[in-house]
Amino acid sequence: MTAAASYEALFGGHLKGLLQWPQFEALWAALRAAPEGWFVRDFKAGGVPRATMPAEDFLRFLDEAEAFLRKRHREEYCGFLYLDDAESPTFIKVFDPRKMGSACGCGGEVKPRWTISRMQPELPEDFAPAEEGGQRAAGGWLTRLLRR
């Protein structure tokens, strides 16, 4: 991903998954080492952050998020975190390990629990275009394919 990529493009784009806990730990250590300038969007709380999270609050968020993820996912593998660049991330999607949906996407759209990004989220909506009658687009790839 280029440095000029938007939040929307990264949110809907191709990201790399972290599959092992040591990869997660290395990422979290890198985030802790540079805690300034991060936007954290909490999809459970709703809303869009208008400012970066203060460094002290970001460090507390990382601790709380790690405790939450380790409690919810006691497996030896990760698989719930995706990012644009493992060496120098600017966009990270973190899913609730117990709410990732089905592998085939038949259960509808699954939103991340959090996004952590260097760019401000652009839209309060989740980038899904409205369908006729004002209904939001929903469903996984199979649902969308069957609509065609």
DOKE-832250 format. One record per atom (N, C-alpha, C): residue number from 1; residue in one letter; x, y, z. Coordinates in steps of 0.05 Angstrom, whole numbers, plus 5000, padded with zeros to 4 digits. Layout:
// DOKE-832250
<mise NUM; A; <X; Y; Z>>
...
//
This chain:
// DOKE-832250
<mise 1; M; <5017; 4976; 5000>>
<mise 1; M; <5000; 5000; 5000>>
<mise 1; M; <5018; 5025; 5000>>
<mise 2; T; <5009; 5045; 4986>>
<mise 2; T; <5024; 5070; 4986>>
<mise 2; T; <5017; 5086; 5010>>
<mise 3; A; <5035; 5104; 5017>>
<mise 3; A; <5031; 5121; 5040>>
<mise 3; A; <5007; 5140; 5036>>
<mise 4; A; <4999; 5144; 5010>>
<mise 4; A; <4977; 5162; 5004>>
<mise 4; A; <4950; 5148; 5004>>
<mise 5; A; <4950; 5122; 5010>>
<mise 5; A; <4924; 5108; 5010>>
<mise 5; A; <4906; 5119; 5031>>
<mise 6; S; <4880; 5120; 5025>>
<mise 6; S; <4860; 5130; 5043>>
<mise 6; S; <4851; 5108; 5063>>
<mise 7; Y; <4839; 5117; 5084>>
<mise 7; Y; <4827; 5099; 5104>>
<mise 7; Y; <4807; 5080; 5089>>
<mise 8; E; <4790; 5092; 5073>>
<mise 8; E; <4770; 5076; 5059>>
<mise 8; E; <4783; 5055; 5041>>
<mise 9; A; <4804; 5063; 5026>>
<mise 9; A; <4817; 5044; 5008>>
<mise 9; A; <4830; 5021; 5024>>
<mise 10; L; <4843; 5028; 5047>>
<mise 10; L; <4855; 5007; 5063>>
<mise 10; L; <4834; 4990; 5077>>
<mise 11; F; <4813; 5002; 5086>>
<mise 11; F; <4792; 4986; 5100>>
<mise 11; F; <4781; 4965; 5081>>
<mise 12; G; <4776; 4971; 5056>>
<mise 12; G; <4765; 4952; 5037>>
<mise 12; G; <4786; 4938; 5020>>
<mise 13; G; <4811; 4944; 5024>>
<mise 13; G; <4832; 4933; 5007>>
<mise 13; G; <4844; 4906; 5018>>
<mise 14; H; <4864; 4898; 5004>>
<mise 14; H; <4878; 4873; 5011>>
<mise 14; H; <4898; 4878; 5033>>
<mise 15; L; <4895; 4864; 5055>>
<mise 15; L; <4913; 4866; 5078>>
<mise 15; L; <4926; 4840; 5084>>
<mise 16; K; <4949; 4841; 5098>>
<mise 16; K; <4963; 4816; 5106>>
<mise 16; K; <4955; 4808; 5134>>
<mise 17; G; <4951; 4782; 5138>>
<mise 17; G; <4943; 4772; 5164>>
<mise 17; G; <4967; 4764; 5180>>
<mise 18; L; <4965; 4768; 5206>>
<mise 18; L; <4985; 4758; 5225>>
<mise 18; L; <4975; 4732; 5236>>
<mise 19; L; <4990; 4711; 5232>>
<mise 19; L; <4980; 4684; 5239>>
<mise 19; L; <4992; 4673; 5265>>
<mise 20; Q; <5013; 4685; 5275>>
<mise 20; Q; <5026; 4674; 5299>>
<mise 20; Q; <5027; 4695; 5321>>
<mise 21; W; <5026; 4686; 5346>>
<mise 21; W; <5027; 4704; 5369>>
<mise 21; W; <5053; 4720; 5369>>
<mise 22; P; <5077; 4708; 5362>>
<mise 22; P; <5101; 4724; 5362>>
<mise 22; P; <5100; 4748; 5343>>
<mise 23; Q; <5086; 4744; 5320>>
<mise 23; Q; <5082; 4767; 5302>>
<mise 23; Q; <5065; 4789; 5315>>
<mise 24; F; <5044; 4780; 5329>>
<mise 24; F; <5027; 4799; 5343>>
<mise 24; F; <5043; 4814; 5364>>
<mise 25; E; <5059; 4800; 5379>>
<mise 25; E; <5075; 4812; 5400>>
<mise 25; E; <5095; 4832; 5389>>
<mise 26; A; <5107; 4825; 5366>>
<mise 26; A; <5126; 4844; 5353>>
<mise 26; A; <5112; 4869; 5344>>
<mise 27; L; <5088; 4866; 5332>>
<mise 27; L; <5072; 4889; 5324>>
<mise 27; L; <5065; 4906; 5348>>
<mise 28; W; <5055; 4894; 5369>>
<mise 28; W; <5047; 4909; 5392>>
<mise 28; W; <5071; 4924; 5404>>
<mise 29; A; <5094; 4911; 5404>>
<mise 29; A; <5118; 4925; 5415>>
<mise 29; A; <5125; 4949; 5397>>
<mise 30; A; <5123; 4946; 5371>>
<mise 30; A; <5128; 4969; 5353>>
<mise 30; A; <5108; 4991; 5358>>
<mise 31; L; <5083; 4985; 5362>>
<mise 31; L; <5062; 5005; 5368>>
<mise 31; L; <5068; 5019; 5394>>
<mise 32; R; <5076; 5003; 5414>>
<mise 32; R; <5083; 5015; 5440>>
<mise 32; R; <5107; 5034; 5438>>
<mise 33; A; <5125; 5028; 5420>>
<mise 33; A; <5149; 5044; 5417>>
<mise 33; A; <5144; 5071; 5403>>
<mise 34; A; <5121; 5073; 5389>>
<mise 34; A; <5114; 5097; 5375>>
<mise 34; A; <5084; 5102; 5379>>
<mise 35; P; <5076; 5110; 5403>>
<mise 35; P; <5047; 5112; 5409>>
<mise 35; P; <5033; 5137; 5400>>
<mise 36; E; <5048; 5156; 5388>>
<mise 36; E; <5036; 5181; 5380>>
<mise 36; E; <5024; 5179; 5352>>
<mise 37; G; <5002; 5192; 5347>>
<mise 37; G; <4992; 5196; 5320>>
<mise 37; G; <4973; 5173; 5310>>
<mise 38; W; <4961; 5158; 5328>>
<mise 38; W; <4944; 5136; 5319>>
<mise 38; W; <4914; 5143; 5324>>
<mise 39; F; <4898; 5138; 5304>>
<mise 39; F; <4869; 5139; 5307>>
<mise 39; F; <4859; 5111; 5313>>
<mise 40; V; <4843; 5108; 5333>>
<mise 40; V; <4831; 5082; 5340>>
<mise 40; V; <4801; 5084; 5337>>
<mise 41; R; <4791; 5068; 5319>>
<mise 41; R; <4762; 5068; 5314>>
<mise 41; R; <4751; 5043; 5328>>
<mise 42; D; <4733; 5046; 5346>>
<mise 42; D; <4720; 5024; 5361>>
<mise 42; D; <4693; 5019; 5349>>
<mise 43; F; <4690; 4997; 5335>>
<mise 43; F; <4664; 4992; 5321>>
<mise 43; F; <4642; 4984; 5340>>
<mise 44; K; <4650; 4974; 5364>>
<mise 44; K; <4629; 4967; 5384>>
<mise 44; K; <4617; 4992; 5396>>
<mise 45; A; <4634; 5012; 5401>>
<mise 45; A; <4625; 5037; 5413>>
<mise 45; A; <4611; 5055; 5392>>
<mise 46; G; <4619; 5051; 5367>>
<mise 46; G; <4608; 5068; 5345>>
<mise 46; G; <4622; 5095; 5343>>
<mise 47; G; <4615; 5109; 5323>>
<mise 47; G; <4627; 5136; 5319>>
<mise 47; G; <4654; 5134; 5305>>
<mise 48; V; <4664; 5157; 5298>>
<mise 48; V; <4690; 5159; 5285>>
<mise 48; V; <4707; 5178; 5300>>
<mise 49; P; <4732; 5171; 5306>>
<mise 49; P; <4749; 5189; 5321>>
<mise 49; P; <4756; 5214; 5304>>
<mise 50; R; <4756; 5237; 5317>>
<mise 50; R; <4762; 5262; 5303>>
<mise 50; R; <4791; 5271; 5308>>
<mise 51; A; <4804; 5257; 5327>>
<mise 51; A; <4831; 5264; 5333>>
<mise 51; A; <4846; 5239; 5340>>
<mise 52; T; <4873; 5240; 5339>>
<mise 52; T; <4889; 5217; 5346>>
<mise 52; T; <4886; 5213; 5376>>
<mise 53; M; <4890; 5188; 5384>>
<mise 53; M; <4888; 5182; 5413>>
<mise 53; M; <4914; 5191; 5427>>
<mise 54; P; <4911; 5205; 5449>>
<mise 54; P; <4935; 5213; 5464>>
<mise 54; P; <4952; 5188; 5470>>
<mise 55; A; <4979; 5192; 5470>>
<mise 55; A; <4998; 5170; 5473>>
<mise 55; A; <4992; 5153; 5498>>
<mise 56; E; <4987; 5166; 5520>>
<mise 56; E; <4981; 5151; 5545>>
<mise 56; E; <4956; 5133; 5542>>
<mise 57; D; <4936; 5145; 5530>>
<mise 57; D; <4911; 5129; 5526>>
<mise 57; D; <4915; 5107; 5505>>
<mise 58; F; <4932; 5112; 5485>>
<mise 58; F; <4938; 5091; 5465>>
<mise 58; F; <4952; 5067; 5478>>
<mise 59; L; <4971; 5073; 5495>>
<mise 59; L; <4985; 5052; 5509>>
<mise 59; L; <4966; 5035; 5527>>
<mise 60; R; <4948; 5049; 5540>>
<mise 60; R; <4928; 5035; 5557>>
<mise 60; R; <4910; 5018; 5538>>
<mise 61; F; <4902; 5030; 5516>>
<mise 61; F; <4886; 5015; 5496>>
<mise 61; F; <4900; 4989; 5488>>
<mise 62; L; <4926; 4991; 5481>>
<mise 62; L; <4941; 4967; 5472>>
<mise 62; L; <4941; 4946; 5494>>
<mise 63; D; <4944; 4954; 5519>>
<mise 63; D; <4944; 4935; 5541>>
<mise 63; D; <4917; 4921; 5543>>
<mise 64; E; <4896; 4938; 5543>>
<mise 64; E; <4868; 4927; 5545>>
<mise 64; E; <4860; 4910; 5521>>
<mise 65; A; <4868; 4918; 5497>>
<mise 65; A; <4861; 4903; 5473>>
<mise 65; A; <4876; 4876; 5474>>
<mise 66; E; <4901; 4876; 5482>>
<mise 66; E; <4916; 4851; 5483>>
<mise 66; E; <4903; 4832; 5504>>
<mise 67; A; <4896; 4842; 5527>>
<mise 67; A; <4883; 4825; 5547>>
<mise 67; A; <4857; 4814; 5536>>
<mise 68; F; <4841; 4830; 5523>>
<mise 68; F; <4816; 4822; 5511>>
<mise 68; F; <4821; 4800; 5490>>
<mise 69; L; <4840; 4804; 5472>>
<mise 69; L; <4845; 4784; 5451>>
<mise 69; L; <4856; 4758; 5462>>
<mise 70; R; <4874; 4759; 5482>>
<mise 70; R; <4885; 4735; 5493>>
<mise 70; R; <4863; 4719; 5508>>
<mise 71; K; <4845; 4733; 5521>>
<mise 71; K; <4823; 4720; 5535>>
<mise 71; K; <4804; 4707; 5515>>
<mise 72; R; <4798; 4720; 5493>>
<mise 72; R; <4779; 4711; 5473>>
<mise 72; R; <4791; 4690; 5455>>
<mise 73; H; <4817; 4688; 5453>>
<mise 73; H; <4830; 4670; 5434>>
<mise 73; H; <4854; 4656; 5446>>
<mise 74; R; <4849; 4633; 5457>>
<mise 74; R; <4870; 4618; 5472>>
<mise 74; R; <4884; 4597; 5455>>
<mise 75; E; <4881; 4600; 5429>>
<mise 75; E; <4895; 4582; 5410>>
<mise 75; E; <4924; 4589; 5407>>
<mise 76; E; <4939; 4572; 5394>>
<mise 76; E; <4968; 4577; 5389>>
<mise 76; E; <4972; 4595; 5365>>
<mise 77; Y; <4952; 4599; 5349>>
<mise 77; Y; <4954; 4616; 5326>>
<mise 77; Y; <4938; 4642; 5330>>
<mise 78; C; <4942; 4661; 5313>>
<mise 78; C; <4927; 4687; 5315>>
<mise 78; C; <4905; 4686; 5295>>
<mise 79; G; <4908; 4700; 5272>>
<mise 79; G; <4888; 4699; 5251>>
<mise 79; G; <4866; 4719; 5253>>
<mise 80; F; <4868; 4739; 5271>>
<mise 80; F; <4846; 4758; 5275>>
<mise 80; F; <4856; 4787; 5271>>
<mise 81; L; <4881; 4790; 5261>>
<mise 81; L; <4892; 4816; 5258>>
<mise 81; L; <4904; 4819; 5230>>
<mise 82; Y; <4897; 4841; 5216>>
<mise 82; Y; <4906; 4845; 5188>>
<mise 82; Y; <4917; 4873; 5186>>
<mise 83; L; <4938; 4876; 5170>>
<mise 83; L; <4951; 4902; 5167>>
<mise 83; L; <4961; 4907; 5139>>
<mise 84; D; <4967; 4932; 5133>>
<mise 84; D; <4976; 4939; 5106>>
<mise 84; D; <5006; 4932; 5102>>
<mise 85; D; <5022; 4935; 5122>>
<mise 85; D; <5051; 4932; 5119>>
<mise 85; D; <5063; 4922; 5146>>
<mise 86; A; <5073; 4898; 5146>>
<mise 86; A; <5084; 4887; 5171>>
<mise 86; A; <5108; 4902; 5182>>
<mise 87; E; <5124; 4914; 5164>>
<mise 87; E; <5148; 4928; 5172>>
<mise 87; E; <5142; 4957; 5182>>
<mise 88; S; <5123; 4970; 5170>>
<mise 88; S; <5116; 4997; 5177>>
<mise 88; S; <5086; 5002; 5173>>
<mise 89; P; <5070; 4991; 5191>>
<mise 89; P; <5041; 4992; 5187>>
<mise 89; P; <5030; 5020; 5190>>
<mise 90; T; <5010; 5026; 5174>>
<mise 90; T; <4995; 5051; 5177>>
<mise 90; T; <4965; 5045; 5181>>
<mise 91; F; <4957; 5020; 5177>>
<mise 91; F; <4929; 5012; 5180>>
<mise 91; F; <4928; 4983; 5190>>
<mise 92; I; <4912; 4979; 5211>>
<mise 92; I; <4910; 4953; 5224>>
<mise 92; I; <4880; 4948; 5230>>
<mise 93; K; <4871; 4924; 5222>>
<mise 93; K; <4843; 4916; 5229>>
<mise 93; K; <4846; 4894; 5250>>
<mise 94; V; <4832; 4897; 5272>>
<mise 94; V; <4832; 4877; 5293>>
<mise 94; V; <4804; 4867; 5297>>
<mise 95; F; <4800; 4841; 5293>>
<mise 95; F; <4774; 4828; 5296>>
<mise 95; F; <4771; 4815; 5323>>
<mise 96; D; <4747; 4814; 5333>>
<mise 96; D; <4741; 4798; 5356>>
<mise 96; D; <4743; 4769; 5348>>
<mise 97; P; <4761; 4753; 5359>>
<mise 97; P; <4765; 4726; 5351>>
<mise 97; P; <4740; 4709; 5352>>
<mise 98; R; <4721; 4715; 5369>>
<mise 98; R; <4696; 4700; 5371>>
<mise 98; R; <4674; 4710; 5353>>
<mise 99; K; <4679; 4732; 5338>>
<mise 99; K; <4658; 4743; 5322>>
<mise 99; K; <4668; 4749; 5294>>
<mise 100; M; <4683; 4730; 5283>>
<mise 100; M; <4694; 4734; 5256>>
<mise 100; M; <4676; 4723; 5234>>
<mise 101; G; <4654; 4711; 5241>>
<mise 101; G; <4636; 4701; 5220>>
<mise 101; G; <4646; 4675; 5209>>
<mise 102; S; <4634; 4667; 5187>>
<mise 102; S; <4641; 4642; 5174>>
<mise 102; S; <4662; 4647; 5153>>
<mise 103; A; <4677; 4626; 5147>>
<mise 103; A; <4698; 4628; 5127>>
<mise 103; A; <4688; 4635; 5099>>
<mise 104; C; <4664; 4627; 5093>>
<mise 104; C; <4653; 4631; 5066>>
<mise 104; C; <4640; 4658; 5063>>
<mise 105; G; <4636; 4673; 5084>>
<mise 105; G; <4624; 4699; 5083>>
<mise 105; G; <4594; 4698; 5080>>
<mise 106; C; <4582; 4675; 5084>>
<mise 106; C; <4553; 4672; 5080>>
<mise 106; C; <4537; 4685; 5103>>
<mise 107; G; <4550; 4691; 5125>>
<mise 107; G; <4536; 4702; 5148>>
<mise 107; G; <4533; 4732; 5147>>
<mise 108; G; <4540; 4745; 5125>>
<mise 108; G; <4538; 4774; 5124>>
<mise 108; G; <4565; 4787; 5130>>
<mise 109; E; <4565; 4813; 5128>>
<mise 109; E; <4590; 4828; 5132>>
<mise 109; E; <4598; 4827; 5162>>
<mise 110; V; <4624; 4822; 5166>>
<mise 110; V; <4635; 4821; 5193>>
<mise 110; V; <4653; 4846; 5196>>
<mise 111; K; <4646; 4863; 5215>>
<mise 111; K; <4662; 4887; 5219>>
<mise 111; K; <4685; 4880; 5239>>
<mise 112; P; <4707; 4895; 5237>>
<mise 112; P; <4728; 4891; 5257>>
<mise 112; P; <4719; 4901; 5284>>
<mise 113; R; <4732; 4894; 5304>>
<mise 113; R; <4727; 4905; 5331>>
<mise 113; R; <4739; 4933; 5333>>
<mise 114; W; <4764; 4935; 5322>>
<mise 114; W; <4777; 4961; 5321>>
<mise 114; W; <4792; 4964; 5295>>
<mise 115; T; <4796; 4989; 5286>>
<mise 115; T; <4817; 4995; 5267>>
<mise 115; T; <4837; 5014; 5281>>
<mise 116; I; <4862; 5011; 5275>>
<mise 116; I; <4883; 5028; 5285>>
<mise 116; I; <4897; 5039; 5260>>
<mise 117; S; <4897; 5065; 5257>>
<mise 117; S; <4907; 5077; 5232>>
<mise 117; S; <4921; 5103; 5237>>
<mise 118; R; <4938; 5109; 5218>>
<mise 118; R; <4952; 5135; 5218>>
<mise 118; R; <4935; 5157; 5204>>
<mise 119; M; <4914; 5148; 5190>>
<mise 119; M; <4897; 5168; 5177>>
<mise 119; M; <4870; 5168; 5190>>
<mise 120; Q; <4857; 5191; 5190>>
<mise 120; Q; <4831; 5194; 5203>>
<mise 120; Q; <4810; 5179; 5187>>
<mise 121; P; <4793; 5164; 5200>>
<mise 121; P; <4771; 5151; 5186>>
<mise 121; P; <4754; 5173; 5172>>
<mise 122; E; <4747; 5168; 5147>>
<mise 122; E; <4735; 5189; 5130>>
<mise 122; E; <4705; 5191; 5133>>
<mise 123; L; <4692; 5169; 5138>>
<mise 123; L; <4663; 5169; 5137>>
<mise 123; L; <4652; 5156; 5162>>
<mise 124; P; <4630; 5166; 5173>>
<mise 124; P; <4617; 5153; 5196>>
<mise 124; P; <4604; 5126; 5188>>
<mise 125; E; <4597; 5123; 5163>>
<mise 125; E; <4585; 5098; 5153>>
<mise 125; E; <4608; 5080; 5146>>
<mise 126; D; <4602; 5055; 5142>>
<mise 126; D; <4623; 5035; 5136>>
<mise 126; D; <4628; 5031; 5107>>
<mise 127; F; <4625; 5051; 5091>>
<mise 127; F; <4631; 5052; 5062>>
<mise 127; F; <4613; 5034; 5045>>
<mise 128; A; <4591; 5024; 5056>>
<mise 128; A; <4573; 5007; 5041>>
<mise 128; A; <4553; 5026; 5027>>
<mise 129; P; <4550; 5024; 5000>>
<mise 129; P; <4531; 5041; 4987>>
<mise 129; P; <4503; 5032; 4993>>
<mise 130; A; <4485; 5051; 4994>>
<mise 130; A; <4456; 5045; 4999>>
<mise 130; A; <4445; 5032; 4974>>
<mise 131; E; <4427; 5013; 4979>>
<mise 131; E; <4413; 5000; 4957>>
<mise 131; E; <4386; 5014; 4954>>
<mise 132; E; <4370; 5005; 4935>>
<mise 132; E; <4344; 5017; 4931>>
<mise 132; E; <4328; 5016; 4957>>
<mise 133; G; <4312; 5038; 4961>>
<mise 133; G; <4296; 5039; 4985>>
<mise 133; G; <4312; 5047; 5010>>
<mise 134; G; <4337; 5055; 5006>>
<mise 134; G; <4353; 5064; 5029>>
<mise 134; G; <4365; 5041; 5045>>
<mise 135; Q; <4363; 5017; 5036>>
<mise 135; Q; <4374; 4994; 5051>>
<mise 135; Q; <4404; 4992; 5045>>
<mise 136; R; <4419; 4986; 5066>>
<mise 136; R; <4448; 4982; 5062>>
<mise 136; R; <4454; 4955; 5049>>
<mise 137; A; <4475; 4955; 5034>>
<mise 137; A; <4485; 4930; 5022>>
<mise 137; A; <4494; 4912; 5045>>
<mise 138; A; <4486; 4887; 5044>>
<mise 138; A; <4494; 4868; 5065>>
<mise 138; A; <4500; 4841; 5053>>
<mise 139; G; <4513; 4825; 5069>>
<mise 139; G; <4518; 4798; 5060>>
<mise 139; G; <4547; 4794; 5052>>
<mise 140; G; <4554; 4769; 5052>>
<mise 140; G; <4581; 4761; 5043>>
<mise 140; G; <4583; 4759; 5013>>
<mise 141; W; <4605; 4748; 5004>>
<mise 141; W; <4610; 4747; 4975>>
<mise 141; W; <4589; 4729; 4961>>
<mise 142; L; <4580; 4707; 4974>>
<mise 142; L; <4560; 4690; 4962>>
<mise 142; L; <4533; 4705; 4959>>
<mise 143; T; <4525; 4720; 4979>>
<mise 143; T; <4500; 4735; 4978>>
<mise 143; T; <4502; 4755; 4955>>
<mise 144; R; <4524; 4769; 4953>>
<mise 144; R; <4527; 4789; 4932>>
<mise 144; R; <4527; 4776; 4905>>
<mise 145; L; <4540; 4753; 4902>>
<mise 145; L; <4541; 4738; 4877>>
<mise 145; L; <4513; 4729; 4869>>
<mise 146; L; <4497; 4720; 4888>>
<mise 146; L; <4470; 4710; 4881>>
<mise 146; L; <4452; 4733; 4873>>
<mise 147; R; <4458; 4758; 4882>>
<mise 147; R; <4442; 4781; 4874>>
<mise 147; R; <4445; 4788; 4845>>
<mise 148; R; <4467; 4780; 4833>>
<mise 148; R; <4473; 4789; 4805>>
<mise 148; R; <4455; 4775; 4785>>
//
